[in-house]
Amino acid sequence: MRYGPLLEIIEYMDRQRVEWLFLIISALLGRGYRRLAKRFCPIYAKENVKRMYDAYHDLGGNDAATRLKDNLLSMPEKPEERED
């Protein structure tokens, strides 16, 4: 039995997985840090963060993004009103 083509497919799938992991974590970090700077995270953004993190984790991503996700999900959903 010849495994060459099968190994090529497996290597290709592994490369694609790594590329998807990189894209997801890049998007998660970029959006996350912008939200942290604003000091609030609306509900739609929290849902987006959850979906990106779940996809990242399902692809085998490590927990490097867990702290960021947890911080974002614990933020208020509306900006604080300032008393001037």
Beta strands, then each sheet from edge to edge (+ up, - down):
end
